[in-house]
């Protein structure tokens, strides 16, 4: 029952409907049918989006023929679990909740970026260690001026080794007045040639993104019912954070 693999698809953590069908001892075709009933009901409400719950996808059989499947987000799993009763329902709920939380922990790393942005004293201490007079002067003399948070953020990030997820970059851009979310930022990065558009390397850095030193790739191991698999997710380097912050702010001005 614990063989459920959670992975990142276009910035969303999702599970494969085939594995869910196996876990719940349900025919995959029957689960697909149920999901499509849920989707049709959700899509009747203008305030809801069914792709926040279920993302349509395909898989290939051993003969190469493509078949429909769905990728379920955490709330999509919630909806499936709510229709189940008894021991199977309890075990399925316990498993997917644990697996989603485990993946969220793997993808989240402690970061000092927010402390850099909101605590000028931290910037002063770091600048002293770097012995960069310009950074120290800016942080000490102009830290509370209304137009300085962006500069302090950029200086701190440029000397930091911390890389962040694309979703975190979207949050920082929004804090600096750029109206963009995680999904639209992923789309922008693909369209502008920073991330790959399709295939096994979808959402991983292109040669352009790597040569500009805007990204690094974080790899982690996921244990599934077919053994261990290596998964990859893009992370934005300190240099990349400054690059995109300046790019979006200059575009907005």
N, C-alpha and C positions, 0 to 999 in steps of 0.2 A: 504493500500500500504506500510505502514511502518513496517509490521510484517515480518522482515527478521532477522534471527539469524546468527551471525557470530561466528565461534568457531575455536579453534586451533586443527589442525590435523597434527601430525608428524612435528610440527614446522611451519606449514603454516596456515595462516588465510584463512578460506574457508566458502562458503555458500552452502546450500543444493539445488540441482536442482529442487526438488519438490516444495520448497518454491518460487523459482524464477518462476517456471511455474504458480503457483497460482497468484503471483504478476502481471505477465504479461498477465494473462488470456489466457494461452496457454496450450494445452494438454501436459502432461509430456512426453508422447511418442514422440510427435512432437519436443519438446525441445531436447530430447535425440538424435533423428535423426539429428537435426541441429548440435549438439555438435560433433557427430561422423563425420560429413562432415568436420567441422573445424579441428578436430584432424587429419584426413587423409591428409588434405592439409598441416598442420603444419609439420607432420612427413616426408614430402617429402623434407624438408629443413634440412640438416645435422647440421646446426647451431642453430636449434630450438628444444625444447622439449615440446611435447604436454602436459606432466604432470605438466609443469609449469603453464598451463592454466586450465586444466581439469583433475581431479583425479578420475578414475573409482572406484565405490564402489557399495554396495548393501544395500537393506533394506528389512525387512520382513513385509509382510502383516498380517492382523489379523488372517489369516489361517496358518501362519507360512511359507508360500512360499516366496522365495527370488526373488527380482526383481532388475534390474540394475538401478543405479542412478549415478550421478556425483557430485563431490565436486568442486566448482568453486572458483579459487583464484580471487584476485581483477582484475588481467589482463584478466582472463577468463570472468568475468562479463563485463569488458570493451568490449570484443569482441562481447558478446551477445547484449549489449546495442547499439553498433555501427550499428547493423543490424535492429534496431528498429527506428521508426519514430513517430512523433506526440506526443500527451500528455503522452501516456503510456511510450514511450522511455524516455521522460524528467523526469517523476516521478520515473521510475525505476532507472535511473542514479543517481538522487538526493538521493534516499533512500540507495542504496548500497554504494555509496561514503561516506555518513554520517555514516553508520553502521560500515564500515571498519575502518574509522578514530576513531570512538568511542571505538572500541575494541583495537586498537593500543594504545590509551591513557590509557585504563584500564590496559594493560599489561606492560606499561612502567612506571618505577618509577625513580625519581631522584637518582642518584648514585654519590658518591664521588670517586669511584675507579679510574677513569681516572685522576682526580686531584692528587690522591695519587701517581700515576705512573709518572706524568710529573711535579709535583710541589713539590720539596723537602721541601720547607718552610712549606707546609701544614703538611707533615709528622712530622716535628720537633714539631709543635704546638700540634698535637695529642699525640705524644710520651711523651711530657711534662705532659699532662693531665693524661696519663696512669702511669706516674712515672716509666717507664721501662727503666732503664739506658742503656741496651744493644741496644734497638731500637733507642734511642736518639743518641747514639754514632755512630751507623751505618749510620743513616740518615744524621748527621752533618758532619762526616769525610769522608764518601765514596760515597756521593750522586751523584757525577758527574763522577765516574769511569765507564768505559765502561761495566763492567760485573755486575754492581750493580742494575740496574732497576728491575730485577727479584726478588732480595732479598727484596728491598724496597716494591715492590708490595705485596710480601707474608707477610711481617711483618704488613703492613697496613691492609690487608684483614683479617688477623688472629684476630685482635682486633676490627674489624668492625662488626656491626650488619647487614650490607647491604647484601642482597641476590640478585642474578642476574638471568636472564633468560638463558637458555642453549645457545641460539643464541649469547648472550653477552659473555659467556665463550668461545665460538668458536672464537669470535673476539679477545679476549685477548690471546688465545693460538696462533692465527695466528700472532699477534704482537710480540710474543716471538719465532717465527720461526717454529711453528708447522703447517704443511700444512693440515688443516682440516676446513671444513665448518659446518654449523648448521645441515644439513641433515645427514652427515657422523658421526657427534658427537652423535646425537640421536641414530643412528644405533649402534655405538660402546657401548654406555651406556646400550642399550638393550641386546646386545650380551654378554657383560661382567657381566650382572646380577645386574646392578645398577638401571635400570628402567624396569618396566613390559613390556612384549613383546606383549600381546594381551588382548582382552576382554575390559571390561569397565575401567580397570586400566591401559590400554596401555599408556606408557610414563609417568606414575606416579611412584614414588620411590618404589623399592622392600623393603623387610624387611632388607636386607643387606645394601641398601643405607641409610635407616633411622637409623639403628643401628650405622653406621659409622658417623652419623650426617653430611652427605654430602648434603642432600637436605631438603627442606621444601616444603609444598604444599600451593599454593596461591589459594584461592577460591574467586569467584566473581559471581555475579548474572547477568543472561542474560534474558531479557524479550522477549518472543516469542509469537507466535499466540496461543500457548496452555498454556500460563501462564509463570511464572518465573521459571527458572531452574538454579541450581547451577553448575557451571563449575569449573574445577580444572586444574592447570598447574604447573609443577615442577619448583622450583627455587633452584639455587645452593647456599649453605651457604658460608660464608667466609672460613670456614674450608674445604668445598668441593672444593672451587676455588684453594686453596693451594695444596690440595691433587691431583687434576687432573693436575695442572700446573707441579708439581714435577714428577708425573707419566709419562706424555708425554715427558718432557724434559729429564728425565733419560732414557726413551725408545729411544729417538733420539740420545743420546750421545754414 
